[in-house]
Amino acid sequence: MANEFTTPFDAYRAKLEFALRMLCFGHEFRQQACEFEMLRIKRDLAAMRSTREAALGAPEGRALLAAASFAKLNGSVQGEHHVG
């Protein structure tokens, strides 16, 4: 019976170890992708805040803000449709 083929347990362990390593690599990749996305979002938010501050500092920006606030209070923002 020495010719009979049997798979040693080391082969199963190696396959399981390989599968677990691939899962770990996938998890680490997703974590890094999320971290990069969060950095991009923080960068874009900072750019939007600085743009808003610059716009509000200009006289035209203050007038635009006043008009937008007035329109919002009256419910007449462009694109909104009220059913009444």
N, C-alpha and C positions, 0 to 999 in steps of 0.2 A: 504494500500500500504506500510505498514511498513515492510513487509517481502521481498520486492523487493531488490535485491542486487545492490548496487552502490559502486563503488570504490572511496574512498575519495581522494581528491587531495594530501593529505599527502603521500599516497602510490606512486603516480607518482613522487612527489618531491624526495622521498627517493630513488627511482630507478635511477632518473636522477643524484642525488648527488653521488650515488654509482658508476655509470658509469663514471662520471667526475673524481672522486677520482682514479679510476683504470687507466684512461688515464694519470693523473698526475704522478702516480706511475710508469707507463711505460715510460713516458718521463724522469723522474728522473733516472730511471735505465739505459736508453740509454745514458744519459749524463755522468753518472758515468763510464759506460763501455768505452765511448770515452775518458774520462780523463785517465783511466787506460791504454788504448791502447796508448795514447800520451806519458805517462810516460815510457812505454815499448819501444816505438820508440826512445825517447830521450836517454834512457839508452843504447840501442843498438848502436845508433849513436855515443855516447861518447866512447863506447868500440871499435867501428870500427876506430874512429879517433886516439885513443891511440895505437891501433894495427898498423895503418898506420904510425904513427910517429915513433914507435919502429922499424918498418921495414925499413923506410927511413933512420934511424940513423945507421943501420948496413951497412957495405960495400956491402954485397950481395943485400941489398935493393936498394942502389943507382944504382947498375949495372942493376938490374931488371927494375927500373924506366927508365933508359936510353934506354934499349932495347924496352920497351913498347912505349916510346915516339917515337923512331925511326920507329917502326912498324906502329904506328898510322899515322905518317907523310907520310909514303910510302903506306898506305892503305893495308897493308898486315897483318892485325890482324887476328889471327886464328879464323875461323868460319865465316868470312865475305866473301861473294862472289860478285864480281863486274861483272855486265853484261856490256860488252862494244863493 
